[in-house]
Amino acid sequence: MTARSQERNPWAALANAASEAGALAAKASAEAFAGGRAVAVLMEASRRMAASVGAVEEIARLASLLELSAAMEAARAGLGGRDFAAVVSGARGIAERSRRAAADLSAASAESTAAAERALRMLALVVPDAQGAAERMLEIARSSSALGADDSRGGTL
């Protein structure tokens, strides 16, 4: 629609602007919905990561048992238990690294899950609002078009 024809028919201009705004609101709603799906995938990945923490914690527990067993064997063997002492040292290192990794994974998983849940709650508020705005703008566009058509036929407000 040209600027001159919009000057002659402000209803048509209003309908055009409302239609464009409605299309933008509908696009924003669709993008927010897609964002919500992406956040849900992130949340599921965080939950899987949290489940893996249990496996790392189990490794740490088993390494601690290995360390204890090797320490007992080293003590029993006396001077001949130097090989067991090396196992004790290695098992102690594995156990400690596994405990730290489990704690780090657990904290990261909890943080990312909490952030994803917050994002989903926010998107749950935004999507209906954007959909509602798109619907209202389309209603305005339809009403403006109808008024413009009525006005062009000589109708009155």
N, C-alpha and C positions, 0 to 999 in steps of 0.2 A: 504494500500500500504506500502511495507517495505521500509526502508531507502535505501537499495541497489537498488531497482527498481526505486526509485525516483532519485537516482544519475544517472542512465542510461537514464531516461526520465524526464528531468526537466519540460517539458510541462505538464506531468501528475501531478507532484508535484504542479505546479502553479495552475492547474485546481482544484486540491483537496483543496488547501488553499483558492482559490477564492470561491469555493463552500461553504466551512465552514464559511468564512467571510460573504457570502451572507445569509446563514442561520441565523447567529447572527444578521445581520442587519434587516432581516425580523422579527425576534423575538423582537428586540428592537422597531421596528415600531408597531407591534401588541400591545406590552406593553404600548407604548406611547398613542396609540389610546384608549386602555382600561382606561388609566389614564385620558384621556380627558373626557370619559364618566363619570368617578367618579367625576371629577371636575364639570361637568354639573349638576350632582345630588346635589352636595354641593351648587352650585349657586342657584338652585331652592329652596332648603331648606332655604337659606338665604333670598330669596325673600318672602317665606311664613312667615318667622320670622318677616320681615319688615312689612308685612301686619298685623301681630298680634300686632304690636306696636300701631296701631290705636285703637285696643280694650282696651289696657291698658291705653292709653291716655283718652279714653272715661270714663273708671272707675275713673280715677283721676278727670276728670271734674265733674262727678256725685257726687263723694265724696266731692268735693269743694262746690257744690250746697247744699248737705246735711248739710255740716258744716255751711254754711251761713244761711240756713233755721233754723237749731237748735239754732244758735246764736241769731237769731231774736226772736224765741220763748222763749229762756231763758231770753232775755232782757224784753220781754213783761210780763213774769210771775214773774219777780222780784225775791224775796227771794224763792219763790216756784219753781223756774226754775233750781234748782240744778241738777235735772235729765237731763235737756237739756244741761247743761254745760258738763256733762260726755259724752253725744253724740257729742257735739262740739269737745271735745278733741279727741275722737276716730275717728271721721270723718276727722279731721285735719291730724291725723297720717296716716290714709289710703290714703288720697289725696297725702300727701308728698311722701310716699313710692311708690305709683303708678306712680307719676311723675318721681321719680328717676329711677324706673324700666323701664319705657318707654324710658327715655333718654339713659340708659345703653343698652337696647335692640336695640335701633335705631343705636347707635354707633357700637355695635358688628356686627349688620347686615350689615351696610355699609362697615365695614372693611373686613368682610368675603366675601361679594359680590365683592368688589374691588380685593381682593386676588385671588378669583376664576376666575375673568375675566382676570387678568394678566396671570394666569396659563394656561387658555385656549388659549390665544394669543401665548404664548410660545410653547405650544404643537402643535398649528396649524402650526408653523414653523418647528418643529422637525419631525413630522410625514411624511410630503412629502420628507424631506431630507433623512430620514431613508429608506423610500420606494425606493427612487431613488438610494441610495447606494446599497440596496439589489438587485435591478434590474441590476445595472452596474456590481456588483460582479458575478451575474449569467451569464451575457454576457461574462465576462472575463473567467469564468469557461468553458463555451461552446466553446469559441474561442481557449482556451488553449487545451481543449480536442481534438478539430478538428486539431489543429497544431500538437499535439502529435501523433494523428493517422496518419496524413500525413507524419510526420517525421519518424515514425516507418515503413512506407511503402517505405521509401527511397526518400521522397520528399525533396525539398529544401526550405529554407526560402525566 
